[in-house]
């Protein structure tokens, strides 16, 4: 599958994401924030970083990038979209996902290997995992606390839209230990930890993040 990885001014992990896409058995396609053409890709990754310097709120300016008009339209038609860290923030700002990401409750940037439980495995991004799988993936954020009102949180829980949940210590104050969520259809997933930094044994904590990128191929040939 052809997977587009968007580069915004301030993106830090776009190259890492493209490498992860390739290791996962797919073709990585570089997309530019100023273009409104998705180049015929089969899926899109919004990578981590500090898009537009994180001025205003994280992801608030990226929401208005020309490429996001195309991403929002395509996501509405079922295109798989994965937002990682800053990408998760962009998805919330674009109203593709509910809730918001705010400053960590301890007011400090956190960077560590984080244990997670994968809770939704029927998405194009998580089908390679078994339900309840416990994985270790890199986490690095300063504004990673997921918040929403109680009704929204209950809806996400009730509809099975919590994709991943923090285990052990909550690293940023996310409500109900939520590390990632999806839209109702499941094609749009936002994840605060960075699976692209856990795809090779040589670097990172292992290969537990690889499933986010191999899942696409499994869905395509299922």
N, C-alpha and C positions, 0 to 999 in steps of 0.2 A: 504494500500500500504506500501511497505517496503522502507523507505527513509534513505539513507546513509548520515551520517554527518561526514565529514573528520576532523581529528585532525592533525594539523601541530605543530611542535615545536613553541610555542608562541601563539597558539590559545587561546583565552580567553572566547569565547562564544559558544564553541562546546557543552557543557553540557546544556546551555540555549536553544540552537537550538534543541537538542534532546528532551528536555522537551516540547518545542513548537510543535514539530512534533507529539508527543504523545497526547498532548492536542487537536491537530487538528484532531485526529482520525486515525492516521497512526502509523505504527511500526517503531521506530527509530533503526537504525543499526549503530554502531560505526565503522568508517573506519579509517585506519592509513595511514599517508602520505607515509610511506615506502613500502606499499603493492601495488601490481599492480592488485589486485583482488577486484572487486566491490561487491562481495558476492551476486550477483543476485538481487540487489536493483532495485526498479522501478523509483527512482529519487535520486538526490544527492544535498546536501546543503554544500557549502563552507562557513564556519562561519567567524565571525569577530575576530579581534585580531591583533597580530603583528608577522605573520608567519616568522620564521627564524630571528626574531628580527628586521624585516624590514631593514636589511642590503641591500646595493645597493639601489634599489627602492622597494617600497612596492609591494610584490607579485612576484618580479623578480626571486627570488630563488625558491619559491614554484612552479613556472611554470615547473621546471624540476624535481619535486618530482615524483617518480614512479606512484603514484596513479593518477596523472594528465594525464599521457599517456592514461590510461584507461578512464578517464573522457572525455578527448577530443574526443577519438574514439567513445565512447558511445553517446556523445552529437551530433556528426555528424550523428548518426543513429536515433536521435529523443529523447534521454533520457532527461527528464526534469532536469535542473540544475539551482539552485539558488545560486548566490554569494552575500553575505551580507558584506558590508563595505570592509574589507580586502579581502573577497571572490570576490567582484566586481573587485578589483584591480588585483587579480589573473586571473580572466576571461579575462580582457583586456591584461594582459601580455601574456596570452596563445593564444591570437588572436581569442578567441571565441566571443568576443565583440570588436567593434571598439572604438577608442579613448583612453584616459588615465586619471588617477586621479593624481592630483598634489597638492602641499601644499596649504592649505587654503589661500585665498588672504589676510587675516588679520594676517597671520603667527601665529595664536594661535589655540590650541586645543579647540574644541567646544563640549559641552555636554549639551543637552537640549531636551525638548519635541518639536517636529517639526511638523508643519502642512504640509500636502501634498495633492495633487490632483492625484487620480489614473486615468490614461489616456488610458492605454491599458488593456482591460479586457478579451481578447481572448487567454491568455496564461494559461498553467497549474498552474501557481502560482497566478493568479489574477482573475480567473473566478468567485470567490465568491463576487467580488465587482461590484457595478453598475458603468457604465462609468461616470466619473466626480465626483465620490465619494470623499469627503474631509475627511481625517483621520488625527489623531495625533499619531506619532510614535517617539520613542527615536532616537536621532541622537548623535553620538559621534565619532569624527574623527579629525585628524590633517592634513590629506592629502586627502581631499574629493572633491576637485574641479575638476569637469568633464570638460575635454577639448577635442576638435577635430577641424579639419580644417572646413572651411565654407561648403565645398562640403559634408563632412560627416554629419555635423549638418543638412544641408538641406535634405540629404537622410533620416536620422532618422526621421525628422519631416514629410517628404513627404510620407514615408512608414508606418507611424503610429507606430514607434518603441520606442517612448518615453513612458515608462511605468508609471513613476511618476514624478511630478514636484513640486518644493518647492513653498509654498504659504507664503505670508507676506514677511519677510526678507529673502534674499538669505544668507544662513549661511556660505558658503565657497567659493563663487565666481564661482560656476559651470555655465558654459555657458548656456544661455537660461533657467536658473533655473532648469536644469535637475537633478533629484534625482535618476533616474533609467532608464535603457534601456533594450532592448531585441535584440536577433538576428532576422534575417528575418523570420525564421520558428516560433519563439515565444517560443521555448522550453527552451532557455537559457535566464535567466534574471539576471541582475546585479542591486543591490539596495544599495545605501549608508546608509540610515537609517536602524535601527535594528527592524524589526517586531517581533523578538523573545522576545523582552523586553516589548511587549505590547499585551500580550495574556491572562492576568489575571487581574481582578479588584483589587486584593490585592496589586499588585506591578505594578509600571509603570503608565503611563497616562490613562490606560484603556485596552480595548481588540481590538482596531482598527487594530492591526497587525495580528490577528488570521486568517484573510482571506487568507493570503499568505500560510497558512498550511492546511486550510480546502479546499482550491480550488482543491488540488490534489485529494481528495476523491470525490468531485463533478464531476471532469473530468472523473474519473475512472468509476463512476456509471451513468454518463449522458446517 
